[in-house]
Amino acid sequence: MPDLHALDGSRRMTTVEHVTISGDYNAGSDDAFQTVSEFWDCECGTDYQHRRVNQTTCSRCNTNEDEQPDSRLNELVYHNPTIEFEPKRIV
């Protein structure tokens, strides 16, 4: 996935991205992961993570955010090494 654009759509990088943990799966196992509510995954094989605030439908595979899962935090970190994600939990 190419680097995500800043929230205003510009090409400048966001240094800290505040995200909300929406799910905690397989806690305590080697397969544990968390999802975040600010991003969603489409059905595309590449460039599949989208910001909810910028894109609610993928223009390539035509999936809609309402029918797709939240993005995994570890995948966002992996695909965007120049962004520091700061997660918080929904209380």
C-alpha positions in Angstrom: 0.0 0.0 0.0 1.4 3.4 -0.8 1.8 5.9 2.0 -1.6 7.2 3.1 -2.4 10.9 2.4 -2.9 13.4 5.2 -6.5 13.8 6.3 -6.9 16.9 4.2 -6.0 14.9 1.0 -2.6 16.4 0.6 0.6 14.4 0.0 2.3 15.6 3.2 2.8 12.9 5.7 0.9 12.6 9.0 3.5 11.9 11.7 1.0 10.6 14.3 -2.3 9.0 13.5 -4.7 8.6 16.4 -6.7 5.4 15.9 -9.4 3.7 17.9 -9.2 0.0 18.7 -12.5 -1.6 17.5 -11.6 -5.2 18.0 -9.2 -7.4 19.9 -8.9 -10.9 18.4 -7.1 -14.1 19.5 -5.6 -12.3 22.6 -2.8 -14.2 24.2 -2.0 -16.2 21.0 0.6 -15.8 18.3 -2.2 -14.9 15.9 -3.5 -12.0 18.0 -4.4 -8.8 16.2 -6.4 -5.6 16.7 -8.6 -3.7 14.3 -9.1 0.1 14.1 -12.4 1.9 13.3 -10.8 4.7 11.2 -9.8 2.4 8.4 -11.5 -0.3 6.4 -10.3 -3.1 4.0 -11.8 -3.6 0.6 -11.5 -6.8 -1.5 -8.5 -5.6 -3.6 -5.3 -7.6 -3.3 -3.2 -4.5 -3.0 -3.9 -1.0 -1.7 -6.9 -2.4 0.2 -6.8 -0.1 3.2 -8.9 3.0 3.1 -9.6 5.9 5.5 -13.3 6.1 6.3 -13.2 9.9 6.3 -11.9 9.9 2.7 -13.4 6.9 1.0 -16.5 4.9 1.7 -16.5 2.9 -1.5 -13.5 1.4 -3.3 -13.4 2.7 -6.9 -11.6 -0.5 -8.1 -13.6 -3.4 -6.6 -16.8 -1.4 -5.7 -17.0 -2.6 -2.2 -18.6 -0.4 0.5 -17.2 0.3 3.9 -20.5 -0.8 5.6 -20.0 -4.4 4.2 -16.2 -4.7 4.9 -14.1 -5.2 8.0 -12.1 -2.7 9.9 -8.4 -2.7 9.1 -5.9 -4.5 11.2 -3.5 -2.3 13.1 -0.5 -4.4 12.4 -1.1 -4.2 8.7 -1.4 -0.4 8.8 1.9 -0.2 10.7 3.6 -2.6 8.2 2.4 -0.8 5.1 3.0 2.7 6.4 6.4 2.8 8.2 6.6 6.6 8.2 3.4 7.0 10.2 3.3 6.4 14.0 -0.1 5.0 15.0 -1.3 5.9 18.5 -4.1 3.5 19.4 -6.7 4.1 22.1 -9.5 1.8 23.2 -13.2 2.4 23.1 -14.4 2.7 26.7 
